[in-house]
Amino acid sequence: MKRREFVIKSGLATAALGTTSFMESGIAYPKKAADTINFGVIGTGDRGAGLINIMNDIPELNVISCCDILPFKLQKGIANTSGKAKGYSDYRKLLEQKDIDAILVATPFNTHSQIAIDAIDAGKHVFCEKTMAKGFDGIIQLRDKVNNSDKIFQTGHQYHSSRLYRHVVELIQNGKVGKVTAIDCQWNRNGNWRRPVTDSNLERAINWRMYREYSGGLVAELCSHQIDFANWVLNATPDQVLGVGGIDYWKDGRETFDNVHLIYSYPHGVKATFTCLTSNSKDDYQIKVMGDKGTLILDYVNAWFFPEGNYKKEIQEVDGVSGATIKWDEGKGIPLDIEHAEPSTQALIDFKNNILDNTVPTSNVITGAKAAACVQMGLDAMYNNKIVQWNNELNL
């Protein structure tokens, strides 16, 4: 992908791109400890600025620079560092800063690949927000760059870091639900997903999620987390995908769909469905992994086991191990009591440890590439109204 392809036809960059340094705080930084990781955050919108707040509370993480082409977003990012960070409108200038060890990429989807490649070329470790890359060319180019470098690369599918999700995956792979036959995922919201725009010239820069040139819409921004989970729990990639979507509720000039419905066919007959609405929020976010012995249900931070067959579902049933009455949540089953941190926090802690220990993240360039390829398959299926097969030439 060429840099000129990042520039919006109106002359605005999609995010975190520009030509000159926007500001520098002028603060002199103290000499860092050996285990302190200095971060530059590229893209300080809602996600990037929010992750800065999380990093502020993690020892050894130190945000010293921010970048965004939109001044009000850049100001927000710098403010979240208590004003200490240098500010840039050109991410390439930020990458020239020698005391930055790692980069967090939280820019629009279509810029991820090139920014991450440039960051690795500049000698930085990279935490790249989901979805990892847009289009098969971007996926392969970034994968090859990472595989030929000695830098740590983590994809921002934070549920891959969740200790609860890891426990659930282990349970499923050890037979807790029996033979897995289906996975059913939804992420429903009731809202137009639109950001306010005070200047019409900034519409595409601010609401980039609405436009296909920059965005994968609901599939890339939301469903990709659950697609990543399906690949993970099944230890496989899908053979094919079919799907439909449309702009059926929010008639506001958007190009990406306001509802998506996808079915991915995995090996051994497993079907995984992904639904995302913007007109109804019933049950919000949910994953159900269904097998012939039971179902495991997940939301953002909780999980339940719902057994099949003759297993008693009454509150009075006694746990044979503890002798205590089994807790039962109506409509969901037996809750799993697993201590775990908030997933985005855990993902950043894991990234820190991977850098310090020189180890490969669990959410790495390969898992990220597989999820990104699945996202592109889903988009191609919906936009072209066809069944899309997995491309073995990707070598993922």
Secondary structure as UniProt FT lines:
FT   HELIX           3..6
FT   TURN            9..10
FT   TURN            34..35
FT   STRAND          37..42
FT   HELIX           46..56
FT   TURN            59..60
FT   STRAND          61..67
FT   HELIX           71..79
FT   TURN            80..83
FT   STRAND          86..88
FT   HELIX           91..95
FT   TURN            98..99
FT   STRAND          102..105
FT   HELIX           109..111
FT   HELIX           112..121
FT   TURN            122..123
FT   STRAND          125..129
FT   HELIX           136..147
FT   STRAND          153..156
FT   HELIX           158..160
FT   HELIX           163..173
FT   TURN            174..177
FT   STRAND          180..187
FT   HELIX           200..202
FT   HELIX           203..206
FT   HELIX           208..210
FT   TURN            212..214
FT   HELIX           217..218
FT   HELIX           219..223
FT   HELIX           224..234
FT   STRAND          240..246
FT   STRAND          259..265
FT   HELIX           267..269
FT   STRAND          271..277
FT   TURN            282..283
FT   STRAND          285..291
FT   TURN            292..293
FT   STRAND          294..298
FT   STRAND          303..307
FT   TURN            309..310
FT   TURN            315..316
FT   TURN            320..322
FT   TURN            330..332
FT   STRAND          333..335
FT   HELIX           343..357
FT   HELIX           365..384
FT   STRAND          388..389
FT   HELIX           392..394
//
